[in-house]
Amino acid sequence: MKTETIATSSGFEIDGTGATNPPLYLSNAYQFENAAHAKDLFDLKAAGYIYTRLNNPTNAVLEERLNALEGGAGCVVTSCGHAAEFMTALALAENGDEIISSSAIYGGTFNMFSHTLRRLGIKVKFAPVNKPAEFEKLVTEKTKAVFVESISNPGCEIPDFDAISQICKKHKIPFIVDNTCTTPYLFQPKKHGADIIIHSTTKFLCGHASVMGGAVIDCGTFDWTSGRFPAFCAPDPSYHGIIYAKDFPQNAFIIKLRTQTLRDVGACQSPFNSYMTLQGVQTLHVRMDRHIENTLKLVEWLEKNSKIAWVKYPAVKGSEYKNMAEKYFGGRSGSVFSFGVKGGFEQGKKLIENVKLCLHATNLGDVRTILTHPASTTHSQLSAEEKISSGITDDLIRISVGIENIDDIIADIEDALK
């Protein structure tokens, strides 16, 4: 099936009730058929539900749908995108290990990588997103993953996925891509070498800004017996001696993530949040088309406005990422970008404080247009040097373009600039 059909139909079959919408299962536990059935579930010899911290029927529909959209071998939904990133790191690395990340990433992720993981003994090294060779220079015997965003928030930098994935394959390292800002409608990382895909479903997949959620998809493409991951090849004493790479060769990572990391961290998604996210996923393709249509018109208007100092978006003439956008996204680079107002921070502050239709918030991927000043919000925890390496300047304003009428969006920004 095509992406649009998967988004509306995959993962759910109409049952005896005839209900055409997936039901919301608000249950934290599930009755076993008998003692043998319970043991088989706990031993992973039978499929089924044990406890909603591990799995839930409503969550399962969302997991199957997202897995189908990304062409994966398995999916786990989490409480938020940040939890998805954190648990992925914990499933791969431990004290003394290293991860290589693009420096052009969301500020909260940069902060987690720079400080929280470091306190756990996991060192994260950063490389310029536009220089694949710099990623390879950072590889050591302790490297457990390479991480990038499909398009960076908020600078719109685009990695050369093919080049970075080749580096990962050469050194037998899993390649992780956060696909939040492009979504599987615009880009499918697995086709360009990704082994693990992460989403903040809070954003475009949900779309209506009502619930939080995250997701991790195992592409089923990485060989966990490569030598870098002994924890995947030795019996897990915390789970009946399971050997993930041997017992689940097609989706070892996602099984380990669910049965070990999710079990212990407990950052599971609420079934209600999954239910609401499913409603959003059904209209993903329709919304994304409108998001992008509005974005291209707004970018064109901003470029011509005498009060705007600069615009960062791959479609802008002279952008170093224009070719990457054409190669990987067919030129459609999402609806989150950044621009600067002449007069710097003070004039940008006035713009944000005077919009009426646009929201002043930290979310993105909403049906409504949102303006944010990252230097004082999403990236405020970063040092001056870290802000520079992440492309965050004091005059930078991030905008997530919604699906309102574009004339109204432009009129609102124009009035605020006045």
C-alpha positions in Angstrom: 0.0 0.0 0.0 1.0 3.6 -0.5 1.9 5.9 2.4 -1.5 7.7 2.3 -3.4 4.3 2.6 -1.1 3.0 5.3 -1.7 6.2 7.3 -5.5 5.7 7.2 -5.8 1.9 7.4 -2.8 -0.1 8.6 -2.6 -1.9 11.9 -6.3 -2.3 12.5 -8.8 -5.0 11.4 -12.5 -4.6 12.0 -13.6 -7.1 14.7 -16.9 -8.7 15.6 -18.4 -5.5 16.8 -18.1 -3.9 13.3 -16.6 -0.8 14.8 -14.6 1.0 12.1 -12.3 2.9 14.4 -9.7 1.3 16.7 -11.0 1.1 20.3 -9.4 2.8 23.3 -8.4 0.2 25.8 -8.1 1.9 29.2 -6.7 -1.1 31.1 -3.5 -1.5 32.9 -3.6 -5.3 33.2 -4.9 -8.3 31.2 -6.3 -11.6 32.4 -4.3 -14.7 31.5 -6.0 -17.9 30.1 -4.1 -20.1 32.6 -0.8 -20.5 34.4 0.9 -21.9 31.2 -0.4 -19.0 29.1 1.0 -16.5 31.6 4.4 -18.2 31.7 4.5 -18.3 27.8 3.8 -14.6 27.7 6.5 -13.8 30.2 9.0 -16.1 28.4 8.1 -14.3 25.1 7.0 -17.6 23.6 3.5 -16.3 23.0 2.2 -13.0 21.7 -0.2 -11.1 23.9 -0.6 -8.5 26.6 0.9 -8.5 30.1 0.9 -5.0 31.5 0.4 -1.6 29.8 3.9 -0.5 30.8 5.0 -3.1 28.2 2.2 -3.1 25.7 -1.5 -2.3 25.2 -3.9 -3.1 22.3 -4.5 0.6 21.4 -0.8 1.3 21.6 -0.2 -1.8 19.4 -2.4 -0.4 16.6 -0.3 2.8 16.6 2.9 0.8 16.7 1.9 -1.3 13.7 0.9 1.7 11.7 4.1 3.7 12.4 6.1 0.6 11.7 4.3 0.1 8.4 4.8 3.8 7.4 8.6 3.5 8.0 8.9 -0.1 6.6 10.3 -1.4 9.9 10.6 -4.7 11.7 9.0 -3.5 14.9 8.0 -0.4 16.8 7.6 0.7 20.4 5.7 3.9 21.4 6.9 5.9 24.4 5.7 8.7 26.6 7.3 11.4 24.5 10.0 11.8 21.8 12.6 12.6 24.5 11.9 9.3 26.2 12.3 7.6 22.8 15.8 9.1 22.4 16.9 8.4 26.0 15.8 4.8 26.0 17.4 4.2 22.6 20.7 5.4 24.0 20.3 3.2 27.1 19.5 0.1 25.0 22.7 0.6 23.0 25.3 2.1 25.3 26.5 1.8 28.9 29.2 3.3 31.1 32.3 3.9 29.0 30.6 3.8 25.6 30.3 6.6 23.1 27.7 8.0 20.6 28.4 10.3 17.7 25.8 13.0 17.0 25.2 15.8 14.5 25.7 19.1 16.3 22.6 20.5 14.5 19.9 19.0 16.6 17.0 20.1 18.9 18.3 21.9 22.0 16.7 19.5 24.5 18.4 16.6 22.7 21.7 18.4 22.7 21.4 19.1 26.4 20.5 15.4 27.2 23.5 14.2 25.1 25.9 16.7 26.5 25.0 16.4 30.2 22.5 13.7 31.2 24.1 10.8 29.2 27.6 12.0 30.3 26.5 11.6 34.0 25.7 8.0 33.1 29.2 7.5 31.7 28.0 7.7 28.0 30.1 10.2 26.1 28.5 11.9 23.1 30.8 13.5 20.5 29.4 16.1 18.0 30.2 16.5 14.3 29.2 19.2 11.8 26.1 17.8 10.0 27.4 18.8 6.5 30.8 17.1 6.9 30.4 13.2 6.9 34.2 12.8 7.1 34.2 14.5 10.5 31.8 11.8 11.8 34.2 9.1 10.7 37.1 10.8 12.5 35.2 10.4 15.8 34.6 6.7 15.5 36.4 4.5 18.1 36.0 0.9 19.3 33.6 2.3 21.9 31.2 3.9 19.4 27.7 2.5 19.7 25.7 4.7 17.4 25.6 7.6 15.0 22.6 10.0 15.5 21.2 12.7 13.1 17.9 14.5 12.6 16.4 14.1 9.1 16.2 17.9 8.9 17.5 19.9 11.8 15.4 22.0 14.1 15.5 24.9 13.6 18.3 25.4 11.1 17.0 23.1 8.3 20.4 21.5 7.9 20.2 18.1 6.0 22.7 15.3 6.5 24.1 13.3 3.6 22.4 10.1 4.7 23.9 7.9 2.1 27.5 9.0 3.0 26.9 8.7 6.7 25.2 5.4 6.5 28.2 4.0 4.5 30.5 5.1 7.3 28.3 3.3 9.8 28.2 0.2 7.7 32.0 0.3 7.3 32.5 0.4 11.1 29.5 -1.8 12.0 27.6 0.9 13.9 23.8 1.4 13.9 22.7 4.6 12.2 19.9 6.4 14.0 17.7 9.1 12.3 15.2 11.2 14.1 12.5 11.7 11.4 10.2 14.0 13.4 10.3 17.1 11.2 10.0 15.3 7.8 7.7 12.4 8.8 7.6 9.2 6.7 5.3 11.0 4.2 8.2 13.1 3.0 11.2 10.8 3.8 11.8 7.2 4.7 15.3 7.0 6.4 15.4 3.2 6.0 15.8 3.6 2.2 19.0 5.6 2.9 20.7 3.3 5.4 19.0 4.1 8.7 18.9 1.2 11.2 16.8 2.9 13.9 14.2 5.6 13.4 12.9 7.9 16.2 9.8 10.2 16.2 8.3 12.7 18.6 4.7 11.8 17.7 3.8 14.9 19.7 4.5 16.9 16.5 3.3 16.3 13.0 2.1 12.7 13.4 -0.4 13.8 16.1 -0.8 17.2 14.5 -3.4 18.7 16.8 -1.2 19.5 19.8 -3.3 17.7 22.3 -1.1 14.8 23.5 2.5 13.8 24.0 4.2 10.7 22.5 7.3 9.2 21.0 8.2 6.2 18.9 11.2 4.0 18.1 11.2 1.9 14.9 13.7 -1.0 14.4 14.4 -1.2 10.7 15.6 -4.8 11.1 18.7 -4.0 9.0 21.6 -4.2 11.6 23.7 -7.2 12.4 23.9 -7.2 16.2 26.5 -10.1 16.1 29.0 -7.7 14.4 31.2 -7.7 17.6 30.3 -4.2 19.0 27.3 -5.4 21.0 28.1 -8.3 23.3 25.0 -7.4 25.4 22.9 -8.5 22.4 24.8 -11.8 22.1 25.0 -12.9 25.7 22.1 -14.2 27.9 20.2 -11.4 29.6 20.0 -12.4 33.2 17.2 -9.9 33.8 14.9 -11.7 31.3 15.2 -15.5 31.6 18.5 -15.7 29.8 17.2 -14.4 26.4 19.9 -13.9 23.8 18.4 -11.1 21.7 20.5 -11.5 18.6 19.9 -15.3 18.5 16.3 -15.6 19.7 15.0 -12.5 17.7 17.4 -12.1 14.8 15.0 -10.0 12.7 14.1 -7.4 15.4 16.5 -7.9 18.3 16.8 -4.2 19.1 13.1 -3.4 19.5 12.6 -6.6 21.6 15.4 -5.5 23.9 14.1 -2.0 24.0 10.6 -3.2 25.1 11.4 -6.1 27.4 14.4 -4.5 29.1 14.6 -0.7 28.7 10.9 0.2 28.6 10.3 -2.3 31.4 12.9 -0.7 33.7 12.6 3.0 32.7 8.8 2.8 32.4 8.3 5.7 30.0 5.3 4.0 28.2 2.8 5.9 26.2 -0.8 6.4 27.5 -3.3 4.4 25.5 -5.4 7.6 25.3 -2.5 9.4 23.7 -2.0 6.6 21.2 -5.7 6.8 20.4 -5.5 10.5 19.8 -2.3 10.2 17.7 -4.0 7.6 15.5 -6.6 10.2 14.6 -3.9 12.6 13.6 -1.9 10.0 11.6 -4.9 9.4 9.4 -4.7 12.9 8.0 -0.9 13.2 7.9 -0.5 13.4 4.2 -3.3 15.9 3.7 -1.9 18.2 6.4 1.7 17.9 5.3 0.8 19.0 1.8 -0.9 22.1 3.2 2.0 22.8 5.6 4.5 22.8 2.8 2.3 24.8 0.4 2.0 27.5 3.1 5.7 27.3 3.9 6.9 27.9 0.4 4.6 31.0 0.0 5.7 32.4 3.4 9.4 31.9 2.6 8.9 33.7 -0.6 7.2 36.6 1.1 9.8 36.9 3.9 12.6 36.9 1.4 11.1 40.0 -0.2 10.3 41.8 3.0 12.7 44.7 3.8 12.4 44.1 7.6 13.7 40.5 7.3 17.5 40.1 7.5 17.8 36.5 6.4 15.8 33.2 5.9 17.2 29.7 6.4 15.3 27.1 4.4 16.6 24.6 1.8 14.3 26.1 -1.0 16.0 29.5 -0.5 18.3 30.5 -3.4 21.9 29.9 -2.4 21.1 27.4 0.4 23.9 24.8 0.7 21.2 22.2 1.5 19.1 22.8 -1.6 20.7 19.8 -3.5 20.3 17.6 -0.4 16.6 18.6 -0.2 16.1 17.6 -3.9 18.0 14.3 -3.5 16.3 13.0 -0.3 13.0 14.9 0.0 12.1 15.7 -3.6 12.5 19.4 -2.7 9.8 19.3 0.0 11.7 20.2 3.1 8.9 20.4 5.7 7.4 23.4 7.4 9.8 24.3 10.2 12.4 27.0 9.4 14.1 30.0 10.8 14.6 33.7 9.9 16.0 36.8 11.5 14.4 40.3 11.9 16.5 43.3 11.2 17.3 44.9 14.5 18.3 41.6 16.1 16.9 40.2 19.3 14.8 43.3 20.4 13.0 43.5 17.1 12.5 39.8 17.0 11.0 40.0 20.5 8.6 42.7 19.3 7.5 40.5 16.4 6.7 37.6 18.7 4.9 39.7 21.2 2.7 41.4 18.6 1.4 38.4 16.5 -2.2 37.6 17.2 -3.0 34.6 15.0 0.4 32.9 15.3 1.1 31.2 18.7 4.1 32.0 20.9 4.9 28.5 22.1 7.7 25.8 22.0 5.8 23.2 20.1 6.0 22.5 16.4 4.0 20.4 13.9 0.7 21.9 15.0 -2.1 22.8 12.6 -1.6 26.3 13.9 1.4 28.5 13.1 3.9 28.8 16.0 6.8 31.3 16.6 9.6 30.6 19.0 12.8 32.3 20.0 15.2 29.3 20.6 18.0 31.3 22.2 15.8 32.1 25.1 13.7 28.9 25.2 14.5 25.6 23.5 18.2 26.2 23.3 18.6 28.4 26.4 20.5 25.8 28.4 23.3 25.7 25.8 26.5 27.6 26.4 27.5 30.3 23.9 29.8 28.0 22.1 27.2 25.2 22.0 24.7 27.7 20.5 27.1 28.7 17.8 27.9 25.1 16.9 24.1 24.4 16.7 23.5 27.4 14.5 21.5 29.3 17.1 22.0 33.1 17.1 20.2 35.6 19.3 18.2 37.0 16.4 17.0 33.6 15.2 13.2 33.0 15.2 11.9 29.6 14.5 8.6 29.2 12.8 6.4 26.1 12.4 4.0 27.0 9.6 0.4 25.8 10.2 -2.4 25.0 7.9 -4.4 28.2 8.3 -5.0 30.4 5.2 -1.6 31.6 4.1 -3.0 35.1 3.5 -4.0 35.3 7.2 -0.6 34.0 8.3 1.2 36.6 6.2 -1.1 39.4 7.3 -0.5 38.6 11.0 3.3 38.7 10.6 3.1 41.8 8.5 1.0 43.6 11.1 3.4 42.4 13.9 6.4 43.7 12.0 4.8 47.1 11.8 
